[in-house]
Structures are given as C-alpha cells and as structure tokens.
Amino acid sequence: MQFSAENLFNLFALLYVFRGIQLMVQIRKEWPLLCTEPLTRAKKLLADQAAYFIAVPFSVALHEFGHVLATWGFGGQIGRWHYAAYWGYVEPLGNFTPPQDWFIATVGTLGNIVYGILLWLVLRRHSSSSFRYFALRAFRFQLHFALVYYPVFTIFVPNISDWRFIYNFNATPVLSGLTAVAHAISLYFFYLADRRGWFEMVGFETAAEQERFTELKEQWALNPHDRQVVMRYIDGLWRGGAARQAQTQLALYLQQYPDDAGGYALLAGFQAGNNSHVPAQSKAYAQKALDLGVTDPHRKALAYRILGEYALERHHYTEASGHLSQAIATLTSTLHKGQPQPGEQRSLAELYSRRSLVYRRQNNFDLAYQDGEQALQLAQTMGDNGRAQHYAQELAIIQQHAGRPLGTSHNAPPGQDVV
C-alpha cells in the first residue's frame, strides 16, 4: 500500500495523541499543585505543552465543524471528511458561488481565533496562575496558527485549499483584498504584542520570590521614575522568564536615561542570554557599562562575566580569567553583607564553574579543581542537586585530566575569595 501524506499525518497525530494523554495523566496527578502558587518553571513548561497537545484537538474540531456549518448553511452537503485530533478536513459538496466558497474556507480559521479568545477570556481571571498562563499560551498558539502557520501551509501544500480559496483574487477580488488588509493588520498587532511580551507571565520557584516581585511591581507602579526600582523591576521580569517584557521596559528606560550604566549592563545580559555565544554587541554594551561606572554589584558582576565569556570563546584565557575573577570578587562582596539569596549563590557558583573551565583549558588543574569545589559547595548549600551533580562530574573530569590527586590544600590565587 502506498504511504500517502494522509497516512503520514495520521501517524504524527497518533504520536501527538499519545503525548496528550501523558500530559492529561500528569495534570491529573499534579492538579492540587497546579491550583496553588507560585508559577514555577516546571508549571510553565507543562502549560506550554498543554496549550498544544491538549488544546489543539478541540480547536481542530471547531475548525472543521465551522466548515460543516457554513456548508450546510448554504444548502450543501459534506462528502469526505476526516478528523485526527491534530488535523482534519471536510469536503463541501454543492453549487456554491465564489463568495460562498470564500466564506466556507474562512470560517474555519475564524473558529480558531474565536476559540483562542474564549479560552483566554474564561481563564484570564482564574485564581491559579498556572491556568491563566495556559490560557495565554493557548491564545498565542491559536493566533500564530491562524495568522502564520496555516495560511503558509495551505497555500503551498496540495489538496489543502482553505487559503487558496480565501486569496482567490480572480474569483473574489473585494473579499480577498479586504481579507489581505485584515490579515496584514492582525499580523502586525500580533507581532507587536508578542515582541512586547504580552503573552508572557513572570514565574517563581518559591512563594517568597513571588511575594517579593509582587511588592516590587507595586513599588514600580507607585514610583515609575525611581531608577533603582525600575531597574530592579526589569531585572525581576528577566529572571522570572518574561524576557520580552523585560526588553521592552529596558528599551523605554534607556530612551529616558541613555547614559545609565546599569541599563547597559542589563542590555548586555539580555542579548547574551538570547544567544548560544556572546555576540560582539553584548560585549560592547558590557564594556560601556563598566566605562560609565556601573556601581550595582550584581550588574557589575554581570558585565565582567560577559567580558569573560567573550574572551573565553576566543581562547583568550588570561583575559577571561581576569574578567571572571573581577566578577567573582564583585559578587562575593555582596554575599558577605547579608543573607545571600539563592539567585546570587547560583550566579556565583556558575562563575566559579566558568573560571574552572578557563583554568582547565590552561592546564592549571589545581586552580580548576579548587574553583570546581567552590561551585559544588555552593550548589550543595542551596540544595540544588542537579547543579551539584553536574559540578561533581566536572571535578571528576578535571581529576582525570590532571592524572594525579587534587585537593584544596593550596592557597587561593589573588582575586579569589573562598566562601
């Protein structure tokens, strides 16, 4: 039997159904947890997956049923039809006018948009942030599907004809033209909303972190011109996973305060965080922050770290270790002034790990091992088992490369603070 495109789509749908069932089982088990705060990274990931694997089959059903209702409304009948949870089709039969063909094709996509809007409207005031986030992400996916993916898919894939009917300018020049204008306007506003982070929510690993950010947001609303408060709020958005909201607010901030050193340090961090490698522009912003005299220790440490990472990627190891040592010294000074926060300890542990890598590349295994132990100790102090396991594995690799016993009996080099 020939393996057709329909069979391939059905196979993919079967795999997606299996994943959707897995998610529903997981959600059932974690239901009490999902109904409580805060919105953790794990909950956000689960909601993102649910927005596709669980919400989509309903939208596909509404899409196809929209075609059916429109066909019946114009006195037609349905010939072949198919529904496979994540895709489907209906074959309208009848003598339809070109405007009727246009409407039958259009109503399915309108169903996707209305479905996304209704999901958001129903759940946007839900007491649980997990459900609010699910609704927001499902709304975004339906808009992206209706405005971007499906038009491209149906125009270029044979036998799937919705948007070829919608944009049949020879048959329906006015309707197709009006659709093109509405489509372009909708795409523009969707792009702006997505770019500005409208579909994002800030997440937290603990209720205490959520409470601190809520207080910070209230301070920001009451004191929108307090530069320290604004910067802390932007940093909180970024750390909470609302990267586009943070970038939008930072762009507005730098328009108002173009010589703010801390702002450029954050901008450098944002750009570096969006890339697998440190871009030259990020390095330039980090250097500008230092040249302007950034004083906030966290942003100063961030600027030095970016310079260190940039040098490390280019095998400038002496320069890299110098910048990373500056970052460690800057961040360590804040830990000695009060109760350290988990985020500060994580950052410091990662700095030690990165400098350990630099030393390892220089074949300075004693210093590499000592920094690795510092990273491991901080991870254990935080109770971060995942990081602790990773750092322990790095220590084993260093030990293997050294080919001899290593320890921490020697003194720390200049610029290194042992905590």
N, C-alpha and C positions, 0 to 999 in steps of 0.2 A: 504494500500500500504506500502511495506517495505521501511523504510527510509535508503537509501543507502549512502555510502560515497560520491557519486557524488552529491546527494541531499544536503548533509551537506556542501560540498564545494561550491555549488551554493548559499546556504543560506549565508555563510560567504561572498561570492563575492557580493551578493546583499547589504549587510551591508557596505562593503567597497566602493561600487559604490556610495551609499548614502553619505558617508563621503567625497568621492572625489568630488561630486557635491557641497557639502557645501564649501569645500575648494576653488573650482573654483569661486563660487559666492563671497567668501570673498576676493579672489585675485583680482577679477574684481573691487570690491568696493575700495580696497586699492592700486590699480595699481599706481596712481601718487606717493603715499608714498613709495611703493616698488622701484620705479625708482629713488629715492633720497637717500642720505646718512643721517645718518650712518646705519650700520648693527646692529640693536638693538637685544636684546634677543628675543623679540616677532617676529621679522622678521626671525631670525634663526630657531625658533620653527616652524614657518609657512613653511619655506623652507624644513626643515627636514620632515614634514608631506607630503608636495607636492612631495618630492623625492620618496615617497612610493605610496601614494594614487593617484597621478596624473601621475607620470612617469611609474609606473609598467604596467598598461594596454597596453601601447604601446610596452613595452618590451616583454610581453606575446604574443602579436600578432606577433611580429618579430620572436620570438622563434618558435612558431607553423608554421609560414609561411616558416621558414627555413627548417623544416621537410618536408613541402609540396614540396618546390622547389627541394630538394635533391631527394625526391621520384620520382617526375616527370622526373628529370634528368636521373635517372636510368631506366626509362621506366615503372615505377609502377603507381599505381592509389591510390587514397585516399578513404578508406572505411568510417568508422565512424569518425566524428570529432566534436569537441566542443570548444567553446570559451566563457568564462565568465569573461572577463576583468582581473581577477586576477589569473586565472588558465585556463588550457585548455589541449586538447590532439588531436592528429591525429592518424589514424590507416593506416599505409602504407600497400598496397596490391601488391604483386608481388613476383617473384622468385629472391631474392637478395642474392648475395654472402656475406659471413661474413664481408669482408672489406666494402661492401656497407652498410650493417646493421650498422656497426661501424660509417660510415660517416653520415648516416641519423640521428643517435642518437646524434652525436657530434655537428652537425651544429646548432642545436637549442641553445645550451649553448654558442657556439661561437657568435651567434647573440646577446645574452645578453651582452657579453663583448664588442663587437663592438659598440652596442647601447650606453653603458655607456661611452666609449671612445669618440664617436662622440658628445654626449651631452656636455661633458667636453670641447672638442676642440672648439665647436661652441660658447659656452658661457663663456669660461675662460677669455676672454678679454672684456666682456660686461661692459659698463660704470657703471652699478649698481652692488654693492657688493652683494645684495640680490640674483641676478640671478647667479652670479659667485658661491656663496655659494650653491645654489640649484644644480647647475651642479656638484659641487664637491661631495655633499652628494649623489646625484643620481648615480654618477660614483662609489662611495664606495658601495652603496647598490647593484648595479649590479654585482660588483666583489664578494661581500660576497655571494650573491645569487648563482652565477655561480660556485664559488670555494668551498663553505662550505655548505650552506643550501640545495641546490638542489641535489648534489651528495648523501648526507646522506639521504635525503627524498626519492629519487627514489630507493636507494639500499634497504631500509627497508620497504617501503610501497608497497604492492602488486599492480599489474596492472599498475604501472608507471615505465617503464622499461628503460629509456634512459641510465642511468649509469650502469645498468646491462649488456646492450649491449656494452657500451664503455669499461667496465672492464671484458669482457668475454675472459679471458686469454686462455681458451681452443680453442676458435674459431679464435681469432686474437691475438696471443701472442706478436708479434712485435708491432703492433699498440697499443695494450693495455699497453704494457710495456713503449713505448715512451710517451703515454698519462700520465701514472703514474709519470714518471720523470718530464714532463712539468707541471703537476698538483702540484707536490711537490715543484718545484721551484717557481711557481706562488704563492702558498700559503705562502712560506717563504717571498717573497718580499712584498706580500700584508700585512703580519703580521708586517714586519719591517716598512713599510710605515704608517700603521695605528698606531702602537705603537709610532712612532716619530711625529705623529700629521700632517701627510701630508694632511689629509682630513679635517683639522680644519681651521677656519678663526677667527680672533680676532673681537669681536663685541663691540659696544659702545652704550651708551644710549643718548649721545649728540654729536653734531658735534665738539664741543670744545674738548671732550675727544678723539675723533678720530684724530683731528689735533695734539694734544699733543703726542699721541702714534706714529703718523707718523714722527714727529720730533725726538722722542726718537729712533725710528728704524733707522733713518738716522744717528743719533749720534752713535748708536751701530755699524753700518756698517763702519763708519769712524774711530771709536775708539774701536775695538774689545778687546783691552787689558785694557781698563779703567774699573776697577772693579765696581765702582759705577754705571756707565752707563749700564754695563752688568746686574747687579742685578736689576736695575730699569726696564730694558727691559724684563727680565724674569718675574718679578712681573706683568708687564703690560700684558704679554701673559696670565698669570694665571687669572688675573682679567677680561680679555677680553674673557674668555671662551675657550682659546686654551691650555687646561691643559696638553695635551701630548707634545705639542711643548715646553711648559714651563719646564716640567720634563726632556725632552731631553737636553735642553740647561743647566739646572741646573746640571745634571749629568756630562756634559762636563766641566762646571765651577768648580765643586768640585774636579774633576780629576786634574785640573790645580792648584786649591787653596784648598787643603784638610783641612786647618785649618781656613777657613773663617767662622766666627761666623754667619754672616748674611745669608750665604748659608744654614747652618744647620737650622736656624730659618725658612727659606722658605721651606726647605725639610720637616720639621716637619708639617708645614701648609699644604703642598701638600698631605702628607699621611693622615693627619686628615681629610682633605676635601673630600677624596675618600671613607670615611667610615662613617657609621652611629654612631660609637663610636670611641673615641680616642684610637688608638692602642698603645701598650706599646712602640713600636719602635718610634712612633711620639713623645711620651712623652720624650723618651731618647734623641732624636735629639733636642727638645726644651731645655732640661736641658743642653745639650752640648753647644748650642748656648749661653746660659747665662754664663756657665763656661768659655767659650772662650772670654767673654766680649763683646757681641754684643752691638753696640753703636747706630745703627739706631733706632730711637724711634718706628717706625712702626713695625719693625721686633722684637724689644724687647717686645713690647706690644703683638705681636702675640705669642711669646714664653711663656710669662706669661699666656696668655689666654688658651693655650693648656694645660699647667700645671694645671690651674684652672678647666678646663673642665674634665681633667683626674681625679682630686681629687673629683669633684662633682659626677661623675659617680660611684665612690666608696664610696660615702656618707661621705667623709672626709670634712665636711663643713667648719671647721675653716681654714683648709689649702686652700680650694677652695676660700673662701672669701679673704684670704690674697693675693693669686696669682692674682685674678681678680682685687683687689684694686691696685696692682702694675701695672697691665695693664692699668687701667683707669688713674692712675696718669701719667704714661708714655705718653699715647696718648693725654691726656688733655694738657700736656706741649707744644705739637706741635700746638694745636689749638690756643693757646694764642700768638703764634709768628707771625701769619699772617692770611690771609684769608683762612678759613677752606674749604677743598674740600668735595664734597658730600660723597665720599668713606670713608673719615676719620670720618665724622659725623655718617654715617651708622655703622661703626665699633664701635664707642663709644656708640651709642645707644644700640647696641646688647650687649656690655659689661655690661652696666647698667642693661639691662634686665636679663642677666645671673646671675649677683650678686644679683638682686632682688629675683631670684628663690632660691639662696642659703639661703638668709635671711628668705624667706618664709619657707623653709624646717627646719630652726632653730626656727620657730615660732616667729621670730623677725619681726612682721608685720609693725612696724613703719619704720624701715630701708628698708624693702622690698617695702613699698609704696613710700618712697622717691626716691629710685632708679627707680621704675617704672615711676614716674612722670618725672624724668630726661630723660628716654628713650622716653617717649611720647613727651616731649618738643622738643627734637632733631628731631624726626620724623616730627613734625609739622613745624619746622623751614625749613626742607628740602622739605616740601610739599609732603612727602611720605604718602599718605592717607592710603595705605594698612598697612604699619607698624604702623601708628598712631592708626588705628582701632584695630590692634592686641594688642598693648600696653594698650589701653584703656580697652580692655576686661580683660587683666591681672590685671589691677588695680581693676576692679570690683571683680575679684576672691579673691584678697588679702583682700579687704574690707569685703567680705562675710566671709572669714576665720577668720578675726580678730573679727568680731561681734561687732565692735564699730567704731565710726567715726575716720578717719585717715587724716592726713594732713602733711604739711612740716614746721610746726612752730618750730620744734626742730632743733638743730644744726646738721650739718653733722658729721659723725664719722671721726676719723683720717684716712687719706689716700683718702678721698672722696672730689673731687673738684666739686662744684656746678657751672654749666655753664648756 
